[in-house]
Amino acid sequence: MLRAVLGRRHCSCVRLRRSLCPSLPSSSGCPASPLSPRSLGRLSSPSSSRGVQGSCLQPGANNVKPLEGVKILDLTRVLAGPFATMNLGDLGAEVIKVERPGVGDDTRAWGPPFVGTESVYFLSVNRNKKSIAVNIKNPKGAKIIRELAAVSDVFVENYVPGKLAEMGLGYEDINEIAPHIVYCSITDSTFTRLVSTPADRMRNIWRRAQRNREDMFQDLLKTAQESPRENR
């Protein structure tokens, strides 16, 4: 198990790219961007001096972040999950974001606005991360995720409940190979009950959206009513 340690942080992952990149590498039939056993060995050895040094502060009592040395395996998309793992990265954790080969996170294409070819939305919730392209639907890709989980401290996902379990990446699967890991699932209670068809799923999404919109308007109205009026 990797434990948080004080001192300089070594970003010793190879073939991982920071999120500030024009696009993810394309992939044709390949389950993931190349990740050799040697690379995994570097991931599991925080004391290794090899690899690319991160833009970390110099060691000292005043600049050590609380999550220095903690590795986060990030299988989240869009907003809630990426925002959570971004905050962990801000606190010093090393966040490895898993994206789809060729296209990446859905929000890479969301815009305008863009900064060059980068979506501002994507950048706003994915700073302080590294990205690796893995096709987790492919058994070889799922195996890579399990190997990464074995050398990580925290596993974060925001898939529809049961989806990762179908790929062999559910809580029980990860707990079997990495009992030390903290497995974090970010889900909506709407999906916790069984849904039999995609149509049921879409109806649940619509009902949730309507409910959330009504709640938002009620909150805004309440705030307006409680706010003191000027010149009253």
N, C-alpha and C positions, 0 to 999 in steps of 0.2 A: 504493500500500500504506500502511495505517495503521501507524504505529510508536509504541511506548511513549514518552511524553514526561513529563518532570517538570513539576510545577505543578498548578494546580487542575483538577479533572476536571469537564467539562461534560456532564451527561446531556442531550444535545440531541436525543433521539428524541421525536417527537410521536406521539400515538395509541398509545403503548405504556404499559402499566400495570404498576405493581409487583405482585408476586404476592399481597400482602395485600389481597385484594379479595373481596367476597362471591361473585361469580361472573363468568364470562366473558360477554361480550355474545352474545346469540343471533344466529344467522345463518340466513337462508332463501335458499338458492341462491347466496349470495355466497361467492366463493372465499376472501375474507379480510376482516378489518376494514380500513376505508379506510386506504390508505397511499399518499400522493401522491408524485410525483417530487420535490416540494419537501421532503417529509419525508425521502426518501432522500438528498437533497442535504445535509440537516442531519446525517444519520447519517455521511456521508462527510467531514464537516468538523469534526474535534474541536476546532478553535479557535473555532468559532462561539459567540457569546455568547447565541444565542437558545435557546428551549426551556426546559424545567423544570430548575432547578439541583438536582442530587442532594444528598443529605445527606452531603456530603463534608467532610473535615477541611480547615481552612484551610492554605494552603501553608506549608511549613516543612520544615526538614531532618529533623525527628524524626517526621513523620507521613506521609511519602510511601510509598505501598504499592508493592511490586515490579511489579505488573501494571497500574498506573495508565496509562490511555490505550489499553489493549488491548481490542478488541471480540471477544466470543465469541458465535457464533450457535449456539444450543442447541436441537437437535432430539432431546432425550432424554426418556424417560418413566420413571415408577415409582421406581427406587431408584439403581442403579449410575451411570447417566448424570447424573441430577439431583444426586447427591451430589458427583460429580466437578466439575461446573460450579459448584456452590455454593462449593466450596473456591477455585475460580478467582475468584469474586466476592468472597470474603473477602480475597483478596490484591489487590483493587483493580480487577479487570477489570470491564468493562461487559458483563453477560450478558443477551442477548435470547432469552428462552425462547419457542419456537414451540409453540402448543397448538391443539387442534381447536376450531373454532368451536362455541359453544354448550355444550360439555361440558368442554373443557380436558383437562388431564392426568388419567389414570384415578384417581390418588390424591386428587384434590380431593373425592371422595365417600367416601373410606375413613375409617371411624370407627365408634364413638367411640374416643377423645375428640375433641371439637370445641371450638374457641374461637369462640363465636358460630356462624356458618355455615361456618367454615373448618376443614378437617381438620388436626389436629395433625401427622399423618404428612406431609401435603403441605408444611406450613410448615417442618417440621424439615429438609427437604432442598432447599428452594427460596428461602431468604432471599437478599437482595442481588441479585434478578433483576427484569427487566421481562418482561411477557408480551404477546405479540401472537397473535391468533387467525388462523390461515391454514389453508385446506383444501388441503393439498399434493397431494391426489389430483386436484384440478382443475388443468388446464394453466396457468390464470392464476395460481393459487396457487403452483405450482411456479416460475413465472417470478418471482414476488415473492421467493421464497427465493433464487433465483440472483442477483437484484439485491442482496439483503442480503448474500449471500456475497461479492459483489464489493467491498463496503466493510467487510468484517470481516477479522479476523486469524486466527481459529480457528473451525473448523466441527466440532461434536461431535454424534454420533448413536449410538443404541443399538438400531436397528431390526434385524430379521432380515436376515442377509446377502443382498444382491441386491434387497431391497425398495425402497430408495431409487433404485437404478439403474433400476428399472422406471418410476419417475416422472421420470427425467431429472435426478436429484439424487445420483447415485453419484460416486465419487471422480473418475473420468475426466471426467464432466460438469462438476463444480465446478472441477477443475484447468484445464480449457480456458478458463474465464472468469476464474478467480482463481488463477493459478499461484503466487502468493505465500502462499496460505492453508495453514494446518496442518489437515489433515483427520483427525479422530480417530474411529475406530469402536470401540465397546465391545460386543463380542459374546462368545458362549459357544462354545467349541471344538466343542460338540455339533452346532452348526448349520453348521460349515464344510464338512462333506461334503454332497453333493447329496441332497436329499430330494424324492421325486417327488410325494407327496400330502400333504394336511393330516393324514391319519391317521399317516403316517410322522413328521411333525413332532411330533404329540402323544405318540407312543411315545418319541421322543427326549427330550421334556420330562419324561416320567414316569421314564425311566431315569436322567436327570440328577438329578432330585429324590431318587430312592432312593439314588443314590450319594452325594450331598451329605449326606443324613441319616445314612447309615452312617459317613461320615468324621467328622461332627460328634460322634457318640456315641463313636467311638474316641478322638477328641481329648480329650473330657471325661473318659473313663475313664483315659486316660494321665495327665492332669493330676491327677486324684484320687489315683492311685497314687503319683505323684512328690511330692505335697504332704506336708510333715512333719506327723505327728499330734501333737496336743496331749497333754501328760501321758504321753508315751511313754517 
